[in-house]
Amino acid sequence: MMTMTRLLSVALVTLGILGAAAPARAQSVGVRAGASVDPDQFYFGGHLETPPLVDRVHLRPNLEIGVGDHVTLVGVNIEAVYKYPLPRNPWTVYGGGGPAINYYNFENDESDTQAGFNFVGGLEHEHGLFFEIKVGVGDTPNLKFGIGYSFGK
């Protein structure tokens, strides 16, 4: 099992990477949780979202910690999303993707760091609630279903 000190160290380094990857002024910050497939886990985490970089493209780096299936996973995802507001509707559809760096710590005290790529799509309300799905390629969870909330919308 991952020691608390080791998990805290990985999380702090990851937050530093996320902070460096995002512009100085985030449009919003948020929380997220959900379930993943392969590994079968519950995950939770947070994200930053930038103002539009170009047109409707936002950078949305996020940190997710997964537990279950005999492994703890700390994932850093640097995702960009294109947002398409629905006409006369408080909901916006988004899609995009980006690279992932995943730190796996197995119950037998072995660990591994692997790279992957996520494709993401979702639906978000103008007041911050969102639902998303991620499809992973490489050494990242194959599928994630999540719900979250962005503050500062």
CYANA upper distance limits for C-alpha pairs under 8 A (distance plus 0.5 A):
  1 MET  CA     71 VAL  CA      8.38
  1 MET  CA     72 THR  CA      8.45
  1 MET  CA    105 ASN  CA      7.72
  1 MET  CA    106 PHE  CA      7.08
  1 MET  CA    107 GLU  CA      5.10
  1 MET  CA    108 ASN  CA      7.31
  1 MET  CA    109 ASP  CA      6.39
  2 MET  CA      6 ARG  CA      7.04
  2 MET  CA      7 LEU  CA      6.86
  2 MET  CA     72 THR  CA      7.72
  2 MET  CA    105 ASN  CA      6.62
  2 MET  CA    106 PHE  CA      8.05
  2 MET  CA    107 GLU  CA      7.92
  2 MET  CA    109 ASP  CA      7.32
  3 THR  CA      7 LEU  CA      6.71
  4 MET  CA      8 LEU  CA      6.49
  5 THR  CA      9 SER  CA      6.59
  6 ARG  CA     10 VAL  CA      6.75
  7 LEU  CA     11 ALA  CA      6.58
  8 LEU  CA     12 LEU  CA      6.56
  9 SER  CA     13 VAL  CA      6.70
 10 VAL  CA     14 THR  CA      6.55
 10 VAL  CA     74 VAL  CA      8.11
 11 ALA  CA     15 LEU  CA      6.60
 11 ALA  CA     74 VAL  CA      7.84
 12 LEU  CA     16 GLY  CA      6.71
 13 VAL  CA     17 ILE  CA      6.84
 14 THR  CA     18 LEU  CA      6.72
 14 THR  CA     63 LEU  CA      7.74
 14 THR  CA     76 VAL  CA      7.06
 15 LEU  CA     19 GLY  CA      6.53
 15 LEU  CA     63 LEU  CA      7.88
 16 GLY  CA     20 ALA  CA      6.68
 17 ILE  CA     21 ALA  CA      6.57
 18 LEU  CA     22 ALA  CA      6.79
 18 LEU  CA     61 PRO  CA      6.61
 18 LEU  CA     62 ASN  CA      7.53
 18 LEU  CA     63 LEU  CA      8.26
 18 LEU  CA     76 VAL  CA      8.16
 18 LEU  CA     78 ILE  CA      8.29
 19 GLY  CA     23 PRO  CA      8.38
 21 ALA  CA     61 PRO  CA      7.95
 21 ALA  CA     78 ILE  CA      8.34
 22 ALA  CA     26 ALA  CA      7.77
 22 ALA  CA     48 LEU  CA      7.95
 22 ALA  CA     49 GLU  CA      8.39
 22 ALA  CA     50 THR  CA      7.49
 22 ALA  CA     59 LEU  CA      7.83
 22 ALA  CA     61 PRO  CA      7.64
 23 PRO  CA     50 THR  CA      7.35
 25 ARG  CA     50 THR  CA      7.47
 26 ALA  CA     48 LEU  CA      6.73
 26 ALA  CA     49 GLU  CA      6.07
 26 ALA  CA     50 THR  CA      5.13
 26 ALA  CA     51 PRO  CA      7.18
 27 GLN  CA     48 LEU  CA      8.12
 27 GLN  CA     49 GLU  CA      6.05
 27 GLN  CA     50 THR  CA      5.39
 27 GLN  CA     51 PRO  CA      5.64
 27 GLN  CA    152 GLY  CA      7.33
 27 GLN  CA    153 LYS  CA      7.98
 28 SER  CA     48 LEU  CA      6.43
 28 SER  CA     49 GLU  CA      5.73
 28 SER  CA     50 THR  CA      7.47
 28 SER  CA    150 SER  CA      6.62
 28 SER  CA    151 PHE  CA      6.08
 28 SER  CA    152 GLY  CA      5.36
 28 SER  CA    153 LYS  CA      6.79
 29 VAL  CA     46 GLY  CA      7.86
 29 VAL  CA     47 HIS  CA      6.14
 29 VAL  CA     48 LEU  CA      4.95
 29 VAL  CA     49 GLU  CA      6.69
 29 VAL  CA    150 SER  CA      6.05
 29 VAL  CA    151 PHE  CA      6.00
 29 VAL  CA    152 GLY  CA      7.46
 30 GLY  CA     46 GLY  CA      5.93
 30 GLY  CA     47 HIS  CA      5.71
 30 GLY  CA     48 LEU  CA      6.95
 30 GLY  CA    148 GLY  CA      7.58
 30 GLY  CA    149 TYR  CA      5.92
 30 GLY  CA    150 SER  CA      4.48
 30 GLY  CA    151 PHE  CA      6.08
 31 VAL  CA     44 PHE  CA      8.11
 31 VAL  CA     45 GLY  CA      6.31
 31 VAL  CA     46 GLY  CA      4.74
 31 VAL  CA     47 HIS  CA      6.86
 31 VAL  CA    148 GLY  CA      5.96
 31 VAL  CA    149 TYR  CA      6.05
 31 VAL  CA    150 SER  CA      7.08
 32 ARG  CA     44 PHE  CA      6.05
 32 ARG  CA     45 GLY  CA      5.79
 32 ARG  CA     46 GLY  CA      6.18
 32 ARG  CA     47 HIS  CA      8.27
 32 ARG  CA    146 GLY  CA      7.22
 32 ARG  CA    147 ILE  CA      6.25
 32 ARG  CA    148 GLY  CA      4.55
 32 ARG  CA    149 TYR  CA      7.09
 33 ALA  CA     42 PHE  CA      7.96
 33 ALA  CA     43 TYR  CA      5.92
 33 ALA  CA     44 PHE  CA      4.57
 33 ALA  CA     45 GLY  CA      6.88
 33 ALA  CA    146 GLY  CA      6.03
 33 ALA  CA    147 ILE  CA      6.23
 33 ALA  CA    148 GLY  CA      6.77
 34 GLY  CA     42 PHE  CA      6.32
 34 GLY  CA     43 TYR  CA      5.89
 34 GLY  CA     44 PHE  CA      7.06
 34 GLY  CA    144 LYS  CA      7.53
 34 GLY  CA    145 PHE  CA      6.04
 34 GLY  CA    146 GLY  CA      4.60
 34 GLY  CA    147 ILE  CA      6.65
 35 ALA  CA     40 ASP  CA      7.71
 35 ALA  CA     41 GLN  CA      6.11
 35 ALA  CA     42 PHE  CA      5.07
 35 ALA  CA     43 TYR  CA      6.41
 35 ALA  CA    144 LYS  CA      6.23
 35 ALA  CA    145 PHE  CA      6.02
 35 ALA  CA    146 GLY  CA      7.05
 36 SER  CA     40 ASP  CA      5.84
 36 SER  CA     41 GLN  CA      5.69
 36 SER  CA     42 PHE  CA      6.96
 36 SER  CA     43 TYR  CA      7.74
 36 SER  CA    141 PRO  CA      6.88
 36 SER  CA    142 ASN  CA      7.92
 36 SER  CA    143 LEU  CA      6.05
 36 SER  CA    144 LYS  CA      4.72
 36 SER  CA    145 PHE  CA      6.90
 37 VAL  CA     41 GLN  CA      7.29
 37 VAL  CA    141 PRO  CA      6.64
 37 VAL  CA    142 ASN  CA      6.33
 37 VAL  CA    143 LEU  CA      5.65
 37 VAL  CA    144 LYS  CA      6.87
 38 ASP  CA    141 PRO  CA      5.94
 38 ASP  CA    142 ASN  CA      6.24
 38 ASP  CA    143 LEU  CA      7.86
 39 PRO  CA     68 GLY  CA      8.26
 39 PRO  CA     69 ASP  CA      6.63
 39 PRO  CA    141 PRO  CA      6.46
 39 PRO  CA    142 ASN  CA      8.29
 40 ASP  CA     68 GLY  CA      7.04
 40 ASP  CA     69 ASP  CA      6.14
 41 GLN  CA     66 GLY  CA      6.24
 41 GLN  CA     67 VAL  CA      5.84
 41 GLN  CA     68 GLY  CA      5.21
 41 GLN  CA     69 ASP  CA      6.72
 42 PHE  CA     66 GLY  CA      6.07
 42 PHE  CA     67 VAL  CA      6.12
 42 PHE  CA     68 GLY  CA      7.11
 43 TYR  CA     64 GLU  CA      6.76
 43 TYR  CA     65 ILE  CA      5.82
 43 TYR  CA     66 GLY  CA      4.51
 43 TYR  CA     67 VAL  CA      6.77
 44 PHE  CA     64 GLU  CA      5.97
 44 PHE  CA     65 ILE  CA      6.00
 44 PHE  CA     66 GLY  CA      7.11
 45 GLY  CA     62 ASN  CA      7.78
 45 GLY  CA     63 LEU  CA      5.89
 45 GLY  CA     64 GLU  CA      4.80
 45 GLY  CA     65 ILE  CA      6.50
 46 GLY  CA     62 ASN  CA      6.19
 46 GLY  CA     63 LEU  CA      6.07
 46 GLY  CA     64 GLU  CA      7.23
 47 HIS  CA     60 ARG  CA      7.00
 47 HIS  CA     61 PRO  CA      6.25
 47 HIS  CA     62 ASN  CA      4.57
 47 HIS  CA     63 LEU  CA      6.83
 48 LEU  CA     60 ARG  CA      6.09
 48 LEU  CA     61 PRO  CA      6.32
 48 LEU  CA     62 ASN  CA      7.00
 49 GLU  CA     58 HIS  CA      7.13
 49 GLU  CA     59 LEU  CA      6.30
 49 GLU  CA     60 ARG  CA      5.00
 49 GLU  CA     61 PRO  CA      7.46
 50 THR  CA     58 HIS  CA      6.12
 50 THR  CA     59 LEU  CA      5.93
 50 THR  CA     60 ARG  CA      7.12
 51 PRO  CA     58 HIS  CA      6.60
 51 PRO  CA     59 LEU  CA      8.35
 52 PRO  CA     56 ARG  CA      5.96
 52 PRO  CA     57 VAL  CA      5.72
 52 PRO  CA     58 HIS  CA      5.21
 52 PRO  CA     59 LEU  CA      8.16
 53 LEU  CA     57 VAL  CA      6.15
 53 LEU  CA     58 HIS  CA      6.23
 53 LEU  CA     59 LEU  CA      7.82
 54 VAL  CA     58 HIS  CA      8.14
 56 ARG  CA     82 TYR  CA      5.96
 56 ARG  CA     83 LYS  CA      5.97
 56 ARG  CA     84 TYR  CA      7.88
 57 VAL  CA     80 ALA  CA      7.14
 57 VAL  CA     81 VAL  CA      6.04
 57 VAL  CA     82 TYR  CA      4.96
 57 VAL  CA     83 LYS  CA      7.07
 58 HIS  CA     80 ALA  CA      6.08
 58 HIS  CA     81 VAL  CA      5.90
 58 HIS  CA     82 TYR  CA      6.99
 58 HIS  CA     83 LYS  CA      8.32
 59 LEU  CA     78 ILE  CA      7.98
 59 LEU  CA     79 GLU  CA      6.51
 59 LEU  CA     80 ALA  CA      4.88
 59 LEU  CA     81 VAL  CA      6.98
 60 ARG  CA     78 ILE  CA      7.01
 60 ARG  CA     79 GLU  CA      5.71
 60 ARG  CA     80 ALA  CA      6.17
 60 ARG  CA     81 VAL  CA      7.58
 61 PRO  CA     76 VAL  CA      7.98
 61 PRO  CA     77 ASN  CA      6.11
 61 PRO  CA     78 ILE  CA      4.79
 61 PRO  CA     79 GLU  CA      5.97
 61 PRO  CA     80 ALA  CA      8.26
 62 ASN  CA     76 VAL  CA      6.51
 62 ASN  CA     77 ASN  CA      5.77
 62 ASN  CA     78 ILE  CA      7.02
 62 ASN  CA     79 GLU  CA      8.19
 63 LEU  CA     74 VAL  CA      7.77
 63 LEU  CA     75 GLY  CA      6.23
 63 LEU  CA     76 VAL  CA      5.32
 63 LEU  CA     77 ASN  CA      6.88
 64 GLU  CA     73 LEU  CA      8.41
 64 GLU  CA     74 VAL  CA      6.38
 64 GLU  CA     75 GLY  CA      5.61
 64 GLU  CA     76 VAL  CA      7.15
 65 ILE  CA     72 THR  CA      7.74
 65 ILE  CA     73 LEU  CA      6.07
 65 ILE  CA     74 VAL  CA      5.05
 65 ILE  CA     75 GLY  CA      6.78
 66 GLY  CA     72 THR  CA      6.16
 66 GLY  CA     73 LEU  CA      5.33
 66 GLY  CA     74 VAL  CA      6.92
 66 GLY  CA     75 GLY  CA      8.50
 67 VAL  CA     71 VAL  CA      6.86
 67 VAL  CA     72 THR  CA      5.34
 67 VAL  CA     73 LEU  CA      7.07
 68 GLY  CA     72 THR  CA      7.19
 70 HIS  CA    106 PHE  CA      6.62
 70 HIS  CA    107 GLU  CA      6.03
 71 VAL  CA    104 TYR  CA      7.11
 71 VAL  CA    105 ASN  CA      6.08
 71 VAL  CA    106 PHE  CA      4.87
 71 VAL  CA    107 GLU  CA      6.40
 72 THR  CA    104 TYR  CA      6.39
 72 THR  CA    105 ASN  CA      5.68
 72 THR  CA    106 PHE  CA      6.95
 73 LEU  CA    102 ASN  CA      7.16
 73 LEU  CA    103 TYR  CA      6.15
 73 LEU  CA    104 TYR  CA      5.17
 73 LEU  CA    105 ASN  CA      6.91
 74 VAL  CA    102 ASN  CA      6.28
 74 VAL  CA    103 TYR  CA      5.63
 74 VAL  CA    104 TYR  CA      7.16
 75 GLY  CA    100 ALA  CA      7.17
 75 GLY  CA    101 ILE  CA      6.27
 75 GLY  CA    102 ASN  CA      4.90
 75 GLY  CA    103 TYR  CA      6.82
 76 VAL  CA    100 ALA  CA      6.03
 76 VAL  CA    101 ILE  CA      5.68
 76 VAL  CA    102 ASN  CA      6.86
 77 ASN  CA     98 GLY  CA      7.28
 77 ASN  CA     99 PRO  CA      6.46
 77 ASN  CA    100 ALA  CA      4.89
 77 ASN  CA    101 ILE  CA      7.07
 77 ASN  CA    118 ASN  CA      8.25
 78 ILE  CA     97 GLY  CA      8.47
 78 ILE  CA     98 GLY  CA      5.96
 78 ILE  CA     99 PRO  CA      6.19
 78 ILE  CA    100 ALA  CA      6.92
 79 GLU  CA     96 GLY  CA      7.50
 79 GLU  CA     97 GLY  CA      5.44
 79 GLU  CA     98 GLY  CA      4.72
 79 GLU  CA     99 PRO  CA      7.29
 79 GLU  CA    118 ASN  CA      8.25
 80 ALA  CA     96 GLY  CA      6.15
 80 ALA  CA     97 GLY  CA      6.14
 80 ALA  CA     98 GLY  CA      6.76
 81 VAL  CA     94 TYR  CA      6.63
 81 VAL  CA     95 GLY  CA      5.71
 81 VAL  CA     96 GLY  CA      4.78
 81 VAL  CA     97 GLY  CA      7.03
 81 VAL  CA    120 VAL  CA      8.30
 82 TYR  CA     94 TYR  CA      5.93
 82 TYR  CA     95 GLY  CA      6.01
 82 TYR  CA     96 GLY  CA      6.56
 83 LYS  CA     92 THR  CA      6.97
 83 LYS  CA     93 VAL  CA      6.37
 83 LYS  CA     94 TYR  CA      4.84
 83 LYS  CA     95 GLY  CA      7.32
 84 TYR  CA     92 THR  CA      6.11
 84 TYR  CA     93 VAL  CA      5.72
 84 TYR  CA     94 TYR  CA      6.49
 85 PRO  CA     89 ASN  CA      8.22
 85 PRO  CA     90 PRO  CA      8.49
 85 PRO  CA     91 TRP  CA      7.00
 85 PRO  CA     92 THR  CA      4.66
 85 PRO  CA     93 VAL  CA      6.71
 86 LEU  CA     90 PRO  CA      7.85
 86 LEU  CA     91 TRP  CA      6.55
 86 LEU  CA     92 THR  CA      6.02
 86 LEU  CA     93 VAL  CA      7.59
 90 PRO  CA    125 HIS  CA      6.20
 90 PRO  CA    126 GLU  CA      5.93
 91 TRP  CA    123 LEU  CA      7.11
 91 TRP  CA    124 GLU  CA      6.04
 91 TRP  CA    125 HIS  CA      4.99
 91 TRP  CA    126 GLU  CA      6.64
 92 THR  CA    123 LEU  CA      6.19
 92 THR  CA    124 GLU  CA      5.78
 92 THR  CA    125 HIS  CA      6.86
 92 THR  CA    126 GLU  CA      7.91
 93 VAL  CA    121 GLY  CA      8.13
 93 VAL  CA    122 GLY  CA      6.38
 93 VAL  CA    123 LEU  CA      5.13
 93 VAL  CA    124 GLU  CA      7.04
 94 TYR  CA    121 GLY  CA      6.04
 94 TYR  CA    122 GLY  CA      5.80
 94 TYR  CA    123 LEU  CA      6.73
 94 TYR  CA    124 GLU  CA      8.28
 95 GLY  CA    119 PHE  CA      8.16
 95 GLY  CA    120 VAL  CA      6.01
 95 GLY  CA    121 GLY  CA      4.63
 95 GLY  CA    122 GLY  CA      6.91
 96 GLY  CA    119 PHE  CA      6.37
 96 GLY  CA    120 VAL  CA      5.78
 96 GLY  CA    121 GLY  CA      6.95
 97 GLY  CA    117 PHE  CA      7.78
 97 GLY  CA    118 ASN  CA      5.73
 97 GLY  CA    119 PHE  CA      4.73
 97 GLY  CA    120 VAL  CA      5.75
 98 GLY  CA    117 PHE  CA      6.15
 98 GLY  CA    118 ASN  CA      6.02
 98 GLY  CA    119 PHE  CA      7.31
 99 PRO  CA    115 ALA  CA      7.83
 99 PRO  CA    116 GLY  CA      6.40
 99 PRO  CA    117 PHE  CA      4.85
 99 PRO  CA    118 ASN  CA      6.79
100 ALA  CA    115 ALA  CA      6.16
100 ALA  CA    116 GLY  CA      5.42
100 ALA  CA    117 PHE  CA      5.79
100 ALA  CA    118 ASN  CA      7.25
100 ALA  CA    140 THR  CA      7.73
101 ILE  CA    113 THR  CA      7.61
101 ILE  CA    114 GLN  CA      6.45
101 ILE  CA    115 ALA  CA      5.19
101 ILE  CA    116 GLY  CA      6.90
102 ASN  CA    113 THR  CA      6.02
102 ASN  CA    114 GLN  CA      5.73
102 ASN  CA    115 ALA  CA      6.62
102 ASN  CA    116 GLY  CA      8.08
102 ASN  CA    139 ASP  CA      8.06
102 ASN  CA    140 THR  CA      7.14
103 TYR  CA    111 SER  CA      7.78
103 TYR  CA    112 ASP  CA      6.38
103 TYR  CA    113 THR  CA      4.89
103 TYR  CA    114 GLN  CA      7.06
104 TYR  CA    111 SER  CA      5.87
104 TYR  CA    112 ASP  CA      5.64
104 TYR  CA    113 THR  CA      6.59
104 TYR  CA    114 GLN  CA      8.47
105 ASN  CA    109 ASP  CA      7.04
105 ASN  CA    110 GLU  CA      6.51
105 ASN  CA    111 SER  CA      4.80
105 ASN  CA    112 ASP  CA      7.15
106 PHE  CA    110 GLU  CA      5.86
106 PHE  CA    111 SER  CA      6.41
114 GLN  CA    139 ASP  CA      6.24
114 GLN  CA    140 THR  CA      8.12
115 ALA  CA    138 GLY  CA      7.27
115 ALA  CA    139 ASP  CA      6.33
115 ALA  CA    140 THR  CA      7.59
116 GLY  CA    136 GLY  CA      7.43
116 GLY  CA    137 VAL  CA      6.15
116 GLY  CA    138 GLY  CA      4.96
116 GLY  CA    139 ASP  CA      5.55
116 GLY  CA    140 THR  CA      5.73
117 PHE  CA    136 GLY  CA      6.24
117 PHE  CA    137 VAL  CA      5.64
117 PHE  CA    138 GLY  CA      6.94
117 PHE  CA    140 THR  CA      7.62
118 ASN  CA    134 LYS  CA      6.65
118 ASN  CA    135 VAL  CA      6.13
118 ASN  CA    136 GLY  CA      5.01
118 ASN  CA    137 VAL  CA      6.76
118 ASN  CA    140 THR  CA      8.31
119 PHE  CA    134 LYS  CA      6.01
119 PHE  CA    135 VAL  CA      5.67
119 PHE  CA    136 GLY  CA      6.90
120 VAL  CA    132 GLU  CA      7.47
120 VAL  CA    133 ILE  CA      6.29
120 VAL  CA    134 LYS  CA      4.92
120 VAL  CA    135 VAL  CA      7.02
121 GLY  CA    132 GLU  CA      6.13
121 GLY  CA    133 ILE  CA      6.05
121 GLY  CA    134 LYS  CA      7.08
122 GLY  CA    130 PHE  CA      7.53
122 GLY  CA    131 PHE  CA      6.00
122 GLY  CA    132 GLU  CA      4.51
122 GLY  CA    133 ILE  CA      6.69
123 LEU  CA    130 PHE  CA      6.12
123 LEU  CA    131 PHE  CA      5.93
123 LEU  CA    132 GLU  CA      6.95
124 GLU  CA    128 GLY  CA      7.08
124 GLU  CA    129 LEU  CA      6.23
124 GLU  CA    130 PHE  CA      4.53
124 GLU  CA    131 PHE  CA      6.91
125 HIS  CA    129 LEU  CA      5.79
125 HIS  CA    130 PHE  CA      6.64
126 GLU  CA    153 LYS  CA      7.20
127 HIS  CA    150 SER  CA      8.43
127 HIS  CA    153 LYS  CA      6.42
128 GLY  CA    149 TYR  CA      5.57
128 GLY  CA    150 SER  CA      5.02
128 GLY  CA    151 PHE  CA      6.72
128 GLY  CA    152 GLY  CA      8.28
128 GLY  CA    153 LYS  CA      6.37
129 LEU  CA    147 ILE  CA      8.07
129 LEU  CA    148 GLY  CA      6.38
129 LEU  CA    149 TYR  CA      4.98
129 LEU  CA    150 SER  CA      7.02
130 PHE  CA    147 ILE  CA      6.22
130 PHE  CA    148 GLY  CA      5.80
130 PHE  CA    149 TYR  CA      6.51
130 PHE  CA    150 SER  CA      8.29
131 PHE  CA    145 PHE  CA      8.29
131 PHE  CA    146 GLY  CA      6.30
131 PHE  CA    147 ILE  CA      5.01
131 PHE  CA    148 GLY  CA      7.02
132 GLU  CA    145 PHE  CA      6.55
132 GLU  CA    146 GLY  CA      5.72
132 GLU  CA    147 ILE  CA      6.82
133 ILE  CA    143 LEU  CA      7.78
133 ILE  CA    144 LYS  CA      6.02
133 ILE  CA    145 PHE  CA      5.21
133 ILE  CA    146 GLY  CA      6.75
134 LYS  CA    142 ASN  CA      8.46
134 LYS  CA    143 LEU  CA      6.09
134 LYS  CA    144 LYS  CA      5.46
134 LYS  CA    145 PHE  CA      7.19
135 VAL  CA    141 PRO  CA      8.20
135 VAL  CA    142 ASN  CA      6.12
135 VAL  CA    143 LEU  CA      5.20
135 VAL  CA    144 LYS  CA      7.14
136 GLY  CA    140 THR  CA      6.05
136 GLY  CA    141 PRO  CA      6.10
136 GLY  CA    142 ASN  CA      5.01
136 GLY  CA    143 LEU  CA      6.51
137 VAL  CA    141 PRO  CA      8.40
137 VAL  CA    142 ASN  CA      7.18
